[in-house]
Amino acid sequence: MSVLRPRSTLMLALMGLSALYALWFRADPHWLATQLVFTAPPLVLAIALRAGWHTAGFWAGVLALGWFSHGVMSAWSHPETRLLAALEIVLALLVVFSASLPGLRARAAARRQRARGR
C-alpha cells in the first residue's frame, strides 16, 4: 500500500474542506458570502499548491486553525451539524499536520546531522 506524500495529502484535505463547505452551506440564505468565506479559500490554496506556490502550505496551516475552531464551535453549539463539524475538525487537523510535516522532517534531519558531526 502506498502512503500519500504530505503535499498530496494537503491538497486532498483542502479539496475535501472546500467540498464540505459547499455541501454544508448549499442552502444558506447568504450563499455567496459563505462560498467566498468558507469554500473559496481552501480551493484557492489547493490550486496554488498544485501550481507550485511555495507558501501555500504555510497559509493553509494558518487558516486551518480557524477552520478547526469553527468546527469545534459548530459541534458544540449546533447539534444538527455535529457530523459535518466533526469532519471539518478532522480535515483541518489533517491540513495542519500535512502542512507541518515537511518542516518537521527537515528539522529532525538537521538534528540528526548535527548529532553525527559531534
DSSP file (Angstrom, degrees, kcal/mol; ACC not computed):
  #  RESIDUE AA STRUCTURE BP1 BP2  ACC     N-H-->O    O-->H-N    N-H-->O    O-->H-N    TCO  KAPPA ALPHA  PHI   PSI    X-CA   Y-CA   Z-CA
    1    1 A M              0   0    0      0, 0.0     2,-0.3     0, 0.0     0, 0.0   0.000 360.0 360.0 360.0 132.5    0.0    0.0    0.0
    2    2 A S        -     0   0    0      1,-0.0     2,-0.5     0, 0.0     0, 0.0  -0.643 360.0-138.4 -87.1 138.7    1.4    3.4   -1.0
    3    3 A V        -     0   0    0     -2,-0.3     2,-0.1     1,-0.0    -1,-0.0  -0.822  23.9-117.8 -96.0 133.5    1.4    6.2    1.5
    4    4 A L        -     0   0    0     -2,-0.5    -1,-0.0     1,-0.1     0, 0.0  -0.407  27.8-116.7 -68.0 144.0    0.4    9.6    0.3
    5    5 A R     >  -     0   0    0      1,-0.1     4,-2.7    -2,-0.1     5,-0.2  -0.448  27.9-109.0 -75.1 155.9    3.1   12.3    0.4
    6    6 A P  H  > S+     0   0    0      0, 0.0     4,-2.8     0, 0.0     5,-0.2   0.873 118.7  53.1 -55.8 -39.3    2.3   15.3    2.6
    7    7 A R  H  > S+     0   0    0      2,-0.2     4,-2.2     1,-0.2     5,-0.1   0.916 112.1  44.2 -63.8 -43.2    1.8   17.6   -0.4
    8    8 A S  H  > S+     0   0    0      2,-0.2     4,-2.5    -3,-0.2    -1,-0.2   0.904 114.3  50.0 -66.8 -41.7   -0.7   15.3   -1.9
    9    9 A T  H  X S+     0   0    0     -4,-2.7     4,-2.6     2,-0.2    -2,-0.2   0.914 110.7  50.2 -62.2 -43.3   -2.5   14.7    1.4
   10   10 A L  H  X S+     0   0    0     -4,-2.8     4,-2.5    -5,-0.2    -2,-0.2   0.923 110.8  48.9 -61.4 -45.3   -2.6   18.5    2.0
   11   11 A M  H  X S+     0   0    0     -4,-2.2     4,-2.3     1,-0.2    -2,-0.2   0.918 113.1  46.8 -62.8 -43.5   -4.1   19.1   -1.5
   12   12 A L  H  X S+     0   0    0     -4,-2.5     4,-2.3     2,-0.2    -1,-0.2   0.894 111.9  50.7 -65.5 -39.6   -6.8   16.4   -0.9
   13   13 A A  H  X S+     0   0    0     -4,-2.6     4,-2.4     2,-0.2    -2,-0.2   0.902 110.8  49.1 -65.4 -40.5   -7.6   17.7    2.5
   14   14 A L  H  X S+     0   0    0     -4,-2.5     4,-2.3     2,-0.2    -2,-0.2   0.912 112.5  47.0 -65.1 -42.5   -8.0   21.2    1.1
   15   15 A M  H  X S+     0   0    0     -4,-2.3     4,-2.4     2,-0.2    -2,-0.2   0.876 111.3  52.9 -66.4 -35.7  -10.3   20.0   -1.7
   16   16 A G  H  X S+     0   0    0     -4,-2.3     4,-2.6     2,-0.2    -2,-0.2   0.910 108.9  48.9 -64.1 -42.3  -12.2   18.0    0.9
   17   17 A L  H  X S+     0   0    0     -4,-2.4     4,-2.7     2,-0.2     5,-0.2   0.923 110.8  50.6 -62.4 -43.7  -12.7   21.0    3.1
   18   18 A S  H  X S+     0   0    0     -4,-2.3     4,-2.2     1,-0.2    -2,-0.2   0.925 112.7  45.8 -60.6 -45.2  -13.9   23.0    0.1
   19   19 A A  H  X S+     0   0    0     -4,-2.4     4,-2.2     2,-0.2    -1,-0.2   0.899 111.3  53.3 -64.5 -40.7  -16.4   20.3   -0.9
   20   20 A L  H  X S+     0   0    0     -4,-2.6     4,-3.1     1,-0.2    -2,-0.2   0.929 110.7  46.0 -59.9 -46.1  -17.6   20.0    2.7
   21   21 A Y  H  X S+     0   0    0     -4,-2.7     4,-2.6     2,-0.2    -1,-0.2   0.892 109.9  53.8 -66.4 -38.7  -18.3   23.7    2.9
   22   22 A A  H  < S+     0   0    0     -4,-2.2    -1,-0.2    -5,-0.2    -2,-0.2   0.906 115.6  40.9 -61.0 -40.4  -20.0   23.7   -0.5
   23   23 A L  H >< S+     0   0    0     -4,-2.2     3,-1.1     2,-0.2     4,-0.2   0.925 114.8  51.2 -70.2 -46.1  -22.3   21.0    0.8
   24   24 A W  H 3< S+     0   0    0     -4,-3.1     3,-0.3     1,-0.3    -2,-0.2   0.891 119.9  33.0 -61.0 -43.7  -22.7   22.4    4.3
   25   25 A F  T >< S+     0   0    0     -4,-2.6     3,-1.3     1,-0.2    -1,-0.3   0.108  81.0 115.8-104.4  21.6  -23.8   25.9    3.1
   26   26 A R  T <  S+     0   0    0     -3,-1.1    -1,-0.2     1,-0.3    -2,-0.1   0.805  86.7  34.2 -63.1 -30.1  -25.6   24.9   -0.1
   27   27 A A  T 3  S+     0   0    0     -3,-0.3    -1,-0.3    -4,-0.2    -2,-0.1   0.198  86.1 132.7-110.2  15.3  -29.0   26.2    1.2
   28   28 A D    X   -     0   0    0     -3,-1.3     3,-0.9     1,-0.1     4,-0.1  -0.417  61.1-131.7 -68.0 139.9  -27.7   29.2    3.3
   29   29 A P  T 3  S+     0   0    0      0, 0.0     2,-0.2     0, 0.0     3,-0.2   0.769 110.1  48.9 -63.6 -23.6  -29.6   32.4    2.7
   30   30 A H  T 3> S+     0   0    0      1,-0.2     4,-2.3     2,-0.1     5,-0.2  -0.420  74.9 154.4-108.6  54.2  -26.3   34.2    2.3
   31   31 A W  H <>  +     0   0    0     -3,-0.9     4,-2.2    -2,-0.2     5,-0.2   0.873  67.2  49.0 -54.7 -48.5  -24.9   31.6   -0.2
   32   32 A L  H  > S+     0   0    0      1,-0.2     4,-2.3     2,-0.2    -1,-0.2   0.905 111.3  50.2 -62.4 -42.1  -22.4   33.8   -2.0
   33   33 A A  H  > S+     0   0    0      1,-0.2     4,-2.3     2,-0.2     5,-0.3   0.913 111.0  48.6 -62.9 -42.7  -20.9   35.1    1.3
   34   34 A T  H  X>S+     0   0    0     -4,-2.3     4,-2.8     1,-0.2     5,-1.1   0.874 111.1  50.7 -66.6 -35.4  -20.5   31.6    2.6
   35   35 A Q  I  <>S+     0   0    0     -4,-2.2     5,-2.9    -5,-0.2    -1,-0.2   0.899 113.4  45.0 -68.5 -39.1  -18.9   30.4   -0.6
   36   36 A L  I  <5S+     0   0    0     -4,-2.3    -2,-0.2    -5,-0.2    -1,-0.2   0.863 121.9  37.3 -71.0 -36.1  -16.4   33.3   -0.6
   37   37 A V  I  <5S+     0   0    0     -4,-2.3    -2,-0.2    -5,-0.2    -3,-0.2   0.876 134.4  15.5 -85.2 -39.7  -15.6   33.0    3.1
   38   38 A F  I  <5S+     0   0    0     -4,-2.8    -3,-0.2    -5,-0.3   -17,-0.1   0.883 127.9  37.5-103.6 -51.2  -15.6   29.2    3.5
   39   39 A T  I  ><S+     0   0    0     -5,-1.1     4,-1.3     1,-0.2    -3,-0.2   0.897 111.5  53.6 -76.2 -41.3  -15.4   27.3    0.2
   40   40 A A  H  ><S+     0   0    0     -5,-2.9     4,-3.1    -6,-0.2     5,-0.3   0.909  98.8  58.8 -66.6 -45.8  -13.1   29.6   -1.9
   41   41 A P  H  > S+     0   0    0      0, 0.0     4,-2.4     0, 0.0     5,-0.2   0.922 109.5  41.3 -57.5 -49.1  -10.0   29.8    0.4
   42   42 A P  H  > S+     0   0    0      0, 0.0     4,-2.1     0, 0.0    -2,-0.2   0.879 116.9  50.7 -65.9 -31.8   -9.2   26.0    0.7
   43   43 A L  H  X S+     0   0    0     -4,-1.3     4,-2.2     2,-0.2     5,-0.2   0.927 111.2  47.0 -67.8 -44.2  -10.0   25.6   -3.0
   44   44 A V  H  X S+     0   0    0     -4,-3.1     4,-2.7     1,-0.2    -1,-0.2   0.900 112.5  50.6 -63.2 -40.6   -7.7   28.5   -4.0
   45   45 A L  H  X S+     0   0    0     -4,-2.4     4,-2.6    -5,-0.3    -1,-0.2   0.880 108.6  51.6 -66.4 -37.2   -5.0   27.1   -1.7
   46   46 A A  H  X S+     0   0    0     -4,-2.1     4,-2.2     2,-0.2    -2,-0.2   0.917 112.5  46.2 -64.2 -41.8   -5.3   23.7   -3.3
   47   47 A I  H  X S+     0   0    0     -4,-2.2     4,-2.0     2,-0.2    -2,-0.2   0.916 113.0  49.7 -65.3 -42.9   -4.9   25.3   -6.7
   48   48 A A  H  X>S+     0   0    0     -4,-2.7     5,-2.8     2,-0.2     4,-0.5   0.890 110.1  50.9 -63.4 -39.3   -1.9   27.3   -5.5
   49   49 A L  H ><5S+     0   0    0     -4,-2.6     3,-1.0     1,-0.2    -1,-0.2   0.916 110.9  48.4 -63.3 -43.5   -0.3   24.2   -4.1
   50   50 A R  H 3<5S+     0   0    0     -4,-2.2    -1,-0.2     1,-0.2    -2,-0.2   0.843 108.8  54.3 -64.5 -33.8   -0.8   22.4   -7.4
   51   51 A A  H 3<5S-     0   0    0     -4,-2.0    -1,-0.2    -5,-0.1    -2,-0.2   0.551 122.4-106.5 -79.3  -7.5    0.7   25.4   -9.2
   52   52 A G  T <<5 +     0   0    0     -3,-1.0     2,-0.6    -4,-0.5    -3,-0.2   0.634  57.2 164.2  94.9  14.7    3.8   25.3   -7.0
   53   53 A W    > < -     0   0    0     -5,-2.8     3,-1.5     1,-0.2     4,-0.4  -0.564  28.2-152.1 -67.8 114.5    3.2   28.3   -4.8
   54   54 A H  T 3  S+     0   0    0     -2,-0.6     3,-0.3     1,-0.3     4,-0.3   0.728  88.1  49.4 -68.7 -24.7    5.7   27.5   -2.0
   55   55 A T  T 3> S+     0   0    0      1,-0.2     4,-2.3     2,-0.1    -1,-0.3   0.397  81.7  95.7 -95.5   4.8    3.9   29.4    0.8
   56   56 A A  H <> S+     0   0    0     -3,-1.5     4,-2.4     1,-0.2    -1,-0.2   0.893  83.7  52.0 -61.1 -39.7    0.5   27.7    0.1
   57   57 A G  H  > S+     0   0    0     -4,-0.4     4,-2.2    -3,-0.3    -1,-0.2   0.902 108.7  50.4 -63.4 -41.2    1.2   25.1    2.7
   58   58 A F  H  > S+     0   0    0     -4,-0.3     4,-2.2     2,-0.2    -2,-0.2   0.952 113.0  44.9 -60.6 -49.9    2.0   27.7    5.3
   59   59 A W  H  X S+     0   0    0     -4,-2.3     4,-2.7     1,-0.2     5,-0.2   0.854 110.6  54.6 -66.3 -33.8   -1.2   29.7    4.6
   60   60 A A  H  X S+     0   0    0     -4,-2.4     4,-2.0    -5,-0.2    -1,-0.2   0.920 108.9  48.9 -62.8 -42.4   -3.2   26.5    4.6
   61   61 A G  H  X S+     0   0    0     -4,-2.2     4,-0.8     2,-0.2    -2,-0.2   0.894 111.9  48.8 -63.6 -40.1   -1.9   25.7    8.1
   62   62 A V  H >X S+     0   0    0     -4,-2.2     3,-0.9     1,-0.2     4,-0.7   0.951 114.4  44.0 -64.7 -49.4   -2.7   29.2    9.3
   63   63 A L  H >X S+     0   0    0     -4,-2.7     4,-2.1     1,-0.2     3,-0.6   0.804 102.5  68.1 -67.4 -27.9   -6.2   29.1    8.0
   64   64 A A  H 3X S+     0   0    0     -4,-2.0     4,-2.8     1,-0.2    -1,-0.2   0.794  90.4  63.1 -63.3 -26.7   -6.7   25.6    9.3
   65   65 A L  H <X S+     0   0    0     -3,-0.9     4,-2.0    -4,-0.8    -1,-0.2   0.908 106.6  44.0 -63.4 -39.9   -6.6   26.9   12.8
   66   66 A G  H <X S+     0   0    0     -4,-0.7     4,-2.7    -3,-0.6    -2,-0.2   0.894 112.7  51.2 -69.5 -40.1   -9.7   29.0   12.1
   67   67 A W  H  X S+     0   0    0     -4,-2.1     4,-2.3     2,-0.2    -2,-0.2   0.906 110.4  49.7 -63.4 -40.4  -11.4   26.0   10.3
   68   68 A F  H  X S+     0   0    0     -4,-2.8     4,-2.4     2,-0.2    -2,-0.2   0.936 111.4  48.5 -61.1 -47.0  -10.6   23.9   13.4
   69   69 A S  H  X S+     0   0    0     -4,-2.0     4,-2.6     1,-0.2    -2,-0.2   0.899 110.3  51.6 -61.8 -41.3  -12.1   26.5   15.7
   70   70 A H  H  X S+     0   0    0     -4,-2.7     4,-2.7     1,-0.2     5,-0.2   0.915 109.9  50.1 -61.2 -43.0  -15.2   26.8   13.5
   71   71 A G  H  X S+     0   0    0     -4,-2.3     4,-2.6     2,-0.2    -2,-0.2   0.912 111.4  47.5 -62.7 -42.9  -15.7   23.1   13.6
   72   72 A V  H  X S+     0   0    0     -4,-2.4     4,-2.1     2,-0.2    -2,-0.2   0.930 114.0  47.2 -64.2 -45.2  -15.3   22.9   17.4
   73   73 A M  H  X S+     0   0    0     -4,-2.6     4,-2.5     1,-0.2     5,-0.2   0.908 114.4  46.9 -64.1 -41.2  -17.8   25.8   17.9
   74   74 A S  H  X S+     0   0    0     -4,-2.7     4,-2.4    -5,-0.2     7,-0.3   0.913 112.4  49.3 -67.3 -42.1  -20.3   24.3   15.5
   75   75 A A  H  < S+     0   0    0     -4,-2.6    -1,-0.2    -5,-0.2    -2,-0.2   0.879 116.3  44.0 -63.5 -36.4  -20.1   20.9   17.0
   76   76 A W  H  < S+     0   0    0     -4,-2.1    -2,-0.2    -5,-0.2    -1,-0.2   0.890 124.9  29.2 -75.9 -40.8  -20.5   22.3   20.5
   77   77 A S  H  < S+     0   0    0     -4,-2.5    -2,-0.2     1,-0.2    -3,-0.2   0.630 119.2  47.9-102.5 -14.4  -23.4   24.8   19.7
   78   78 A H    ><  -     0   0    0     -4,-2.4     3,-2.0    -5,-0.2    -1,-0.2  -0.774  55.4-178.0-129.9  88.6  -25.3   23.2   16.8
   79   79 A P  G >  S+     0   0    0      0, 0.0     3,-1.2     0, 0.0     4,-0.3   0.786  81.8  64.9 -57.0 -28.0  -26.1   19.5   17.4
   80   80 A E  G 3  S+     0   0    0      1,-0.3     3,-0.2     2,-0.1     4,-0.2   0.709 108.3  39.9 -70.3 -18.3  -27.7   19.3   14.0
   81   81 A T  G <> S+     0   0    0     -3,-2.0     4,-2.8    -7,-0.3    -1,-0.3   0.207  80.8 113.5-110.9  14.8  -24.4   20.0   12.3
   82   82 A R  H <> S+     0   0    0     -3,-1.2     4,-2.4     1,-0.2     5,-0.2   0.862  76.3  49.7 -58.4 -39.6  -22.2   17.9   14.6
   83   83 A L  H  > S+     0   0    0     -4,-0.3     4,-2.0     2,-0.2    -1,-0.2   0.932 113.5  45.2 -66.7 -45.6  -21.3   15.3   11.9
   84   84 A L  H  > S+     0   0    0      1,-0.2     4,-2.2     2,-0.2    -2,-0.2   0.901 113.6  51.0 -62.8 -40.3  -20.3   18.0    9.4
   85   85 A A  H  X S+     0   0    0     -4,-2.8     4,-2.4     2,-0.2    -2,-0.2   0.886 107.9  52.2 -65.3 -38.8  -18.4   19.8   12.1
   86   86 A A  H  X S+     0   0    0     -4,-2.4     4,-2.3    -5,-0.2    -1,-0.2   0.903 110.0  48.7 -64.2 -40.1  -16.5   16.6   13.2
   87   87 A L  H  X S+     0   0    0     -4,-2.0     4,-2.6     2,-0.2    -2,-0.2   0.892 109.8  52.6 -65.5 -39.2  -15.5   16.1    9.6
   88   88 A E  H  X S+     0   0    0     -4,-2.2     4,-2.6     2,-0.2    -2,-0.2   0.907 108.9  50.2 -61.4 -42.3  -14.3   19.7    9.4
   89   89 A I  H  X S+     0   0    0     -4,-2.4     4,-2.4     2,-0.2    -2,-0.2   0.934 111.5  47.6 -61.7 -47.3  -12.2   19.2   12.5
   90   90 A V  H  X S+     0   0    0     -4,-2.3     4,-2.2     1,-0.2    -2,-0.2   0.922 114.2  46.3 -61.6 -45.4  -10.6   16.1   11.1
   91   91 A L  H  X S+     0   0    0     -4,-2.6     4,-2.2     2,-0.2    -1,-0.2   0.889 111.4  51.8 -66.4 -38.8   -9.8   17.7    7.8
   92   92 A A  H  X S+     0   0    0     -4,-2.6     4,-2.3     2,-0.2    -2,-0.2   0.912 110.9  47.8 -64.1 -41.8   -8.5   20.9    9.5
   93   93 A L  H  X S+     0   0    0     -4,-2.4     4,-2.7     2,-0.2     5,-0.2   0.891 110.0  53.0 -65.2 -38.6   -6.1   18.7   11.6
   94   94 A L  H  X S+     0   0    0     -4,-2.2     4,-2.5    -5,-0.2     5,-0.2   0.889 108.7  50.2 -62.9 -39.0   -5.1   16.8    8.5
   95   95 A V  H  X S+     0   0    0     -4,-2.2     4,-2.3     2,-0.2     5,-0.2   0.942 111.6  48.1 -63.0 -47.6   -4.2   20.2    6.9
   96   96 A V  H  X S+     0   0    0     -4,-2.3     4,-1.6     1,-0.2    -2,-0.2   0.938 116.2  42.5 -60.2 -48.1   -2.2   21.3    9.9
   97   97 A F  H  X S+     0   0    0     -4,-2.7     4,-1.7     1,-0.2    -1,-0.2   0.907 116.2  46.3 -69.4 -41.4   -0.2   18.0   10.1
   98   98 A S  H  < S+     0   0    0     -4,-2.5    -1,-0.2    -5,-0.2    -2,-0.2   0.826 113.7  49.5 -72.8 -28.6    0.4   17.6    6.4
   99   99 A A  H  < S+     0   0    0     -4,-2.3     4,-0.4    -5,-0.2    -1,-0.2   0.812 116.7  42.5 -73.9 -29.7    1.4   21.2    6.1
  100  100 A S  H  X S+     0   0    0     -4,-1.6     4,-2.3    -5,-0.2     3,-0.3   0.702  93.2  82.6 -88.4 -21.9    3.8   20.9    9.0
  101  101 A L  H  X S+     0   0    0     -4,-1.7     4,-2.7     1,-0.2     5,-0.2   0.867  87.1  52.3 -58.5 -44.3    5.3   17.5    8.2
  102  102 A P  H  > S+     0   0    0      0, 0.0     4,-2.3     0, 0.0    -1,-0.2   0.921 113.1  46.0 -59.9 -41.2    8.0   18.6    5.7
  103  103 A G  H  > S+     0   0    0     -4,-0.4     4,-2.3    -3,-0.3    -2,-0.2   0.893 112.5  50.1 -66.4 -39.5    9.3   21.2    8.2
  104  104 A L  H  X S+     0   0    0     -4,-2.3     4,-2.3     2,-0.2    -1,-0.2   0.898 111.3  49.1 -65.3 -39.8    9.3   18.7   11.0
  105  105 A R  H  X S+     0   0    0     -4,-2.7     4,-2.4    -5,-0.2    -2,-0.2   0.913 111.4  49.1 -65.1 -42.1   11.2   16.2    8.8
  106  106 A A  H  X S+     0   0    0     -4,-2.3     4,-2.4    -5,-0.2    -2,-0.2   0.897 111.1  50.3 -64.4 -40.3   13.8   18.8    7.8
  107  107 A R  H  X S+     0   0    0     -4,-2.3     4,-2.2     2,-0.2    -1,-0.2   0.918 111.6  47.5 -64.0 -43.3   14.2   19.8   11.5
  108  108 A A  H  X S+     0   0    0     -4,-2.3     4,-2.4     2,-0.2    -2,-0.2   0.892 111.5  50.8 -65.3 -39.5   14.7   16.2   12.5
  109  109 A A  H  X S+     0   0    0     -4,-2.4     4,-2.4     2,-0.2    -2,-0.2   0.903 110.6  49.0 -65.5 -40.2   17.2   15.6    9.7
  110  110 A A  H  X S+     0   0    0     -4,-2.4     4,-2.4     2,-0.2    -1,-0.2   0.892 110.6  51.1 -65.5 -38.5   19.2   18.7   10.7
  111  111 A R  H  X S+     0   0    0     -4,-2.2     4,-2.0     2,-0.2    -2,-0.2   0.910 111.0  47.7 -64.3 -42.4   19.2   17.5   14.3
  112  112 A R  H  X S+     0   0    0     -4,-2.4     4,-2.0     2,-0.2    -2,-0.2   0.901 111.1  51.9 -64.8 -39.9   20.5   14.0   13.2
  113  113 A Q  H  X S+     0   0    0     -4,-2.4     4,-1.5     1,-0.2    -2,-0.2   0.911 110.3  47.8 -63.3 -42.8   23.2   15.7   11.0
  114  114 A R  H  X S+     0   0    0     -4,-2.4     4,-0.7     1,-0.2    -1,-0.2   0.881 109.6  53.9 -65.2 -37.3   24.4   17.8   14.0
  115  115 A A  H >< S+     0   0    0     -4,-2.0     3,-0.6     1,-0.2    -1,-0.2   0.868 108.4  49.3 -66.5 -36.1   24.4   14.8   16.2
  116  116 A R  H 3< S+     0   0    0     -4,-2.0    -1,-0.2     1,-0.2    -2,-0.2   0.826 106.7  57.0 -70.4 -30.6   26.7   12.9   13.7
  117  117 A G  H 3<        0   0    0     -4,-1.5    -1,-0.2     1,-0.2    -2,-0.2   0.616 360.0 360.0 -77.1 -12.5   29.0   15.9   13.5
  118  118 A R    <<        0   0    0     -4,-0.7    -1,-0.2    -3,-0.6    -2,-0.1   0.479 360.0 360.0 -77.4 360.0   29.7   16.0   17.2
